[in-house]
Amino acid sequence: MNLDNHPHSIGPAREASAPRAGLLAWIKLLIGAALVVLFLAASHLVGQHVPLLKAWAKRVDAYDLRPSAIYYTDYEASGDAESLIRSSLEYAPSKDDPPRGP
């Protein structure tokens, strides 16, 4: 039985291709990282020209919101919003309620 051509054997051909495979893996990793950076830069540049995102950014600045802190319980606005949502869900108008107004 000849073990030189066996796929799991470590012979001269396998040893020579191992460094090349490692280098190829690093090149793929660097290309992938470069593509991620390119995507983030492009999305940032495009995002500056989208009217909806501009309006959202102005609103965040005007109300001094911290979008990343909305989910934290120590932030006042999240507590106020939670109580408002709970109240509107618990006391939502139904079809049986009499109409309001004069």
Secondary structure, 3 states (H helix, E strand, C coil): CCCCCCCCCCCHHHHHHHHHHHHHHHHHHHHHHHHHHHHHHHHHHHHCCCHHHHHHHHHHHHCCCCHHHCCCCCCHHHHHHHHHHHHHHHCCCCCCCCCCCC
